[in-house]
């Protein structure tokens, strides 16, 4: 969750809204879709994109902190 909060402003507004409604509003994808005027499938895709972004940021930060992936010294 730290990766999400640290990079929150980098997420598109729509993905931010989906995550807020899903995880803080405790709404289902169908309920989020109805509130935002989207299909449930589109909400699912936006949620997946946002979480994939957070995973990439967390992985990148972890490898950078450990020195992995930095190339030869």
N, C-alpha and C positions, 0 to 999 in steps of 0.2 A: 504494500500500500504506500510505502514511502516513495517509491518511484513515481506513483501517480501524483502524490501531493507536490513533489519537487518539480515535476514537469507539467503541472496542471495547465498552465497558461499556453503550453505548446499544443494541447489538444484542441481540435475544432470545437466550437461552442455546442454544436449538436451532440457530439460525443460526450461532452461534459454533462449536458442535461440528461442524457441516457444514463450515465453512471450515477448521477445524483438521485434520479428517480428510482433506479433499480436497487441501489445499495443503501441509500439513506432514506428514501421514501418507501422502501420495502415493497415495491410494486412488481408485478409480473411483467414480462415482455409485452404481453397483450395490453395490459393497463398502460404501460409507457407509450405504446404505439397509439392507443386511443387519445391520450393526452397530447401527444405531439403531432397527431394527424399523419402517422406513418403506418406502414404495414408491420406486423410482428416480425416478419423475415428481415425487414430493413433494420429494425431495432436490434435484432440478433447480430446482424453484420456490423453495425456501428459499435455495439458492445464488444464484439470480438476484436475489432480493429483497435479500440481504445485499450483493451487489456493486452493485446499483442505489443502495442507501443510501450506500455508500462514494463512488460517483460524485457523488451529490447533495451530499454533504458537501464533497468536493474542489472541485466547481464553485462552490458557495456561498462557500467560503473564498477561492478564487481571485478571484472577482468582488468580494468584499468588500475584499480586499487591494488590488485594482487601482482600486477606487472605482466600478466599474460597478454598475449596478443600485441605486445609493444614492439616486437621485432628484436633483432640482436642488440645487445648492449653496446 
